[in-house]
Amino acid sequence: MLKELLAGRGVPAIWDGTGDWESRRREILDTLLQEEYGYLPPAPEDLHFEEAKEDYYSINFCAGHACLRRVVCSFTLNGKPFSFPFKAVIPRNKEKIPFFIHINFTPDVPDKYLPAEELVDNGFAVFSLGYKDVTSDDGDMTNGLAGVLFDGRPREASDPGKIALWAYGAQRVMDYAMTLPELDPTHSAVVGHSRLGKTALLCGATDERFACAISNDSGCCGAALFREKEGETIEKITNVFPFWFCPGFAKYRGLDNELPFDQHFLLAAMAPRRVFVGSASEDSWADPANEFLSCVAAGEVWEKLCLPGFPCEDSIPEPTTAIYGGRVGYQIREGRHFFSRQDWHRYMEFLRSF
Ligand code: GCU
C-alpha cells in the first residue's frame, strides 16, 4: 500500500540496484548539491584547535562525571583565516564512547534542546555548536564563514546557502572529535532540530565519517518528501529563507510535485551508513507523514544492498511509535515542534541498537 502510494505520487526511484551504489550515491548527492543546497566549501587548510584551560565550572560539570571543554577551531579558507568556538562534553574515564555532534541554535551547554547531563549519564559524549558562530541565519553573506568564502562577490546558482555552511562547520567539529582516542566513531551521529535537522542530514550525507545522521522535526528540505506535502512548500520556504539554499533552488517554486529528485535522495545518500528521522505529531508544518514516507522510499536502497532497510508496517504510524532494527529508523512522539528529552532518548536508543 505504501509503495503504491509513493508510485502514485510519482516519487522518483533512487537506484535500480544495478552497477555500483557508491557511484550512484555520488550522482544523487551531486543533484542535491547542485540544485538545492549548493556545494560545500573545499577542505580547510591549516586546521587547528585550541582548548581553553579547565576551570572550576568545567571540572565540576555533571558532578565531575564529564569534562566540559571549550574549543576554538581555526583554519584558512579562500586564503583567509576563520575561527569559531564549540563545546565538548566528554564522560571521564571511559573508552569507546558513542557521541553526538549537535548543531544547535545557541552555544549554551546545557540548553533547552540539549540535556547534556542526561546524555552523560547514559554514557554518551556530545559536542555542541551554536550555528550562528559559523555564520548568521539571514541573507547577509559578508559575515563568518560566508564572508570568508564569498569575499563580497555575488553567489552563483550552485554556491552554498547557509545550511551547507553550517554543515561544513559541524564537519570541522568532527575533525576535532577524530583526534580523541576515547571516542567510538562507529557510533557517531550528527543531529539537529528543524532547520538544523536539515543541516544534520546534509552534513552526514556529505561526510562519510559520520556513522549516522539524525534529523528532528526537519520537515521541508529536510526529511519530508516534497510531493503532496502538507504545510511548508518550496515556494514558502524560498520566500522566507532563500539564503538557506543555493540561488538556483528558487527555480523549483511551484514544482514540488514534479521536480526530478525528492528528499528521500538525501536520506539514501547515507547508505550504507545509518539515518534516523524524528517527527512530532502536531508538527503539520513539517509534515510527519511525509517524513515517514521518505524513510519508506529511501529504505529500498539498503534492501538492494542486502542490508536491513526500513522495517516498518505497511501503514503510516500513530504516535507514539519508534522503529529500530534497520539502518533507517523513525520515531514519532506526541506534541509540538521541539527537541525534547524524549527525542534524545530515542536517538540514544538508536545508537545503542547496533
Ligand atoms: C521555520 C521554517 C522551517 C524550519 C523552522 C525552524 O518554521 O519554515 O522550515 O524548520 O523554521 O528551523 O525552526
Boltz pocket constraint, residues with backbone or C-beta under 6 A from the ligand:
constraints:
  - pocket:
      binder: B
      contacts: [[A, 193], [A, 194], [A, 195], [A, 196], [A, 217], [A, 218], [A, 219], [A, 220], [A, 232], [A, 237], [A, 285]]
      max_distance: 6.0
